[in-house]
Structure formats: structure tokens, C-alpha cells
């Protein structure tokens, strides 16, 4: 009889232990589902994108500050436009679509994966320390790539996690690779961060508190 009573308890404890195991996720898992949309810029080659940006940039300067446009800039813009036309690129259409695509990309960058809300997760990334105290770090941004937010562009909000560690970590390098384990919260927030190369306004969609932080060594 005692064995029969103990069996359900053992199964219950086993289920709880299994449930406590963190879910191993990647950066892609943090992205929410985006309604598909057609992006006409995705089909452009690198040269076409460059020519379009050059022509657009100089055209905007001509509108706002025509006195700043040099003859050399005029020739560069004309050459870029001629090349685009020769390759049957509809410049006017792309310029009209530009703002629409920008808004859609902004929306996609903010969409979170609600299925991960309040779940125990484990993932790897790079530590971007927010404050140092004698070489120790307790709060940092977890970022997907080396240099993100500092001397590289700021990633989308759903690719940034604000982390509070259980205990201070000795940061061995400015972008120390780490593995974090904790409960993921969806907490949209914005901060003005003062980094080595200047101030950055950063929007982040996730946070982890009381987080276990360990050095991470990638295996191939």
C-alpha cells in the first residue's frame, strides 16, 4: 500500500523537476510572428541599393540645403540615377514605398514572442555592461553580436534583453560571451545609455531578473 501511495508522489516530483528545466532558446525565438509583407528592396543588389541611397541622399540635400550640393555631388547623383534607370529600377516607386517599409520594419522589431513570457529560459549572447563597480558587473544588456549598441547599429528591441544578475560578474572583456538562465519577462522600455563612444537611445523588449550568468564558450 505504501508503495502505491509513494508512486504518484514520485511521479509528481519528477514532473515538477522536469518543468523546472529551462527552455534553451535562440535569438530567433525572441522574434514574434510578423504578418508577411512584400519588401521591394529585398530584390535589389548591393550596387542598386548603394546607388539608390546615394541618389536619395543627395536629392534630399538639394531640397533642404541646395547651397551645400557641390558639382561633384550632382554628377554622382546623376550617375547613380542613370545606372538605376538602365537596370529598369522604378526609383519613384521605391521612394514612395520607403516610408511604408520603414514603418513595417519598426513594427516587426517590436513584436515579441508571447509564448516565452514568464518562462524559464536559457540562452547565449554577449554582455554589454551598463555599469562597472571595480571591474564587476551586475546589470547589462544581452546582445546578439559583438559590438551591438556600441560601435555597431542598435539591434531591434526584440533582440535586446536587460539583465540583472544574481551576483556580480567579473567582465573579462567589453563583449564577454555569456550564458544566462532566468525567467524571461516582456517589459518594453527605453533607456538613454552612456557608452564608451557616446550616448545611445535604446529600446528593449525583454528583461531577466535574478539571473544566473556563466561564461560561454561556443562549440562547433
N, C-alpha and C positions, 0 to 999 in steps of 0.2 A: 504493500500500500504506500509506504514511504517513497519507494522508487517511482511509483505512478504519480505522486504529488510533486516530486522533485523535477520530473521531466519537463512539464510545462514551464516551470520557473527557469530551468536551464535554457530552454528554447527562447524564452523571453529575454534573458540576459544576453544571449547570443545575438538576437535581433537588434537589441539596443546598441551593443558593441559594434555591430556592422553598420548601423545607421550613423554612428558617431564618426565613422571614417570619412575624411574629407573627399570631396569630388575633385579629381585632377582636371583642370581646365586649361585652355589656351587663350590667347588674346582674341582670337576669332570668336570664341564662345561668348565674349562680352558684348558683341555686336547684336543688337536686336534685329528683328525681321523688318526689312525695308520693302515697301511697295515698289515693284520693278518700274523703272523708267528708262526711256531712251536717252542716251547721252551722245550727242553727235560729235563731241570732242574725243570720244574714246577711239574713233576710227582714224584720227589724224596721226600722221607720222611725227617723229620728233622734230624734223625740219619744218613741217607745216605748222606745228604748234608754236615753234620759235618765231616763224615769220608772222603768224597771226598776232602773237604777243607784241612783237616789235612794231607792227603797223598800228595796232590798237593803242599802244603806249604813246607813240609819237602823235597819233591823231588826238588823243586826249589832251596832250600838252598844247597842241595847236589851238584847241578850244579855250583852255583856261589861261594859258600864258604864251600867246603866239610869239612874243619877243624872245622867248627862250629857245625857239626852234632854229637850229642852225641849218645852213645849206647842206651840210653833210648828213644831218638827221633827215632832211627832206628826201635826199637821194636814197637813204637807207630804207625809209618807209615806202617810197615808190618802187624800189626793187623788190621788197617783200610782197607788196600788193600784186605786182606783175607776176611773180612766181606763183602766188596763190591762184590767181585767175587762170594762169596757164595750166594749172593742175585741177581746174574745174571746182575750186573751193568757193562756196557761196559765203562770202565774207559778211554781208549784211545779215543773212540768216543766223550765222553763228554769233554775231554780236547781240542779236535780239534774244537768242537762247542763253546767252552767258549768265544773265542775272537769274533766269529761271533755274538753271543748273546749279548755280551757287546756292540758292535757297534750298534746293533739294538735297545737296550735299551737306549743308548745315543741319538740316533735319535728320539726315541719316546719321550724322556724327553724334547726335544727342540721344538716339534711340538705344535703350538699354535692354538687356535680356532679363525680363521679369521672372523667368523660371529659376534664376540663380539668386533671387532676393532672399536674404536671411539664411542662405545655405552655407554650410561649412565647406570651404574650398581650399585648394592648394594649387599654386601656380608659380612660375618663374618669370623674372624680369630684371630690370636694372634699377638700382636705388638712386634717386636724385635727392640728396639730403636737403632739408629745408633749414635746419639749424644745427650747428655744431656746438658741443659743450666738451672742451678738452678732447676733441677728436671722436667723441661719442655722438651717436645719432639716435633719437627716439621717434622723430616724425620725418616722414619722407614721402615723395611721390614714387610709386612704382610705375616705370615707363617701359614700353616695349622694345626700344632700341637705344643703343649708346648715343649720347648727345642730345636726345629728345628734350625739348623745352629750353635747352641752354644754347648751344651754337647750331642747333638744327631746329626746324619748324616744330611748333607745338602740336602734338597728336590730337585727334578728336577727343571730345570729352569722354566718350565711352571706351577710350583706350588709356585712361589715366585712373589710378587708384590712390587715394590719400590714405596713408598707412600710419597707425600709431602702434609702436612695438611694445611687447610685454616688458622688455628690458632694453636698455641702451646697447647699441651695437657699435663696435669699433669699425669705422668705414675705412677699408683698405685702399680704396680708390674713389675718384669722383663719381664713377658709374659702376659701383660694385654689383656684380651679378648675385642675386639672392633668390631664395625660395621662400614664399610666405604661406602661412596657414592660418586661417581665421574665418570669421563669419562675414560674408560679403553683404554690405548694405548699399542700397540705391539711395544716394544722398547728393543730388545735384547741388553744386556750389561753385563759387568763383573766388579766386584769390589773386591778389597782386603780389607776385613773388620777386624778391630781390636776389638775383643770381649773380654769378661772377661777371658775366658780360652784359649786365643791365637788368632792367625791370621787365617782367612778363606778366600779362594778364592771362590767367589760366583758368579754364573751365574744366571741371572734373565731375564725372557722373557716379563714381563708386567710392566707397571707403571701407577700410578694415580697422577694427579696434582690437586692442589686447591681442596683437598678432604675434605668432611665433615666426621669427625671422632667422633663416640659416643661410650661410654661404652656399652658392650654387655653382656646380661645375657641369657644364653641358657634356653629354655623352653622345657620340656619333655611331 
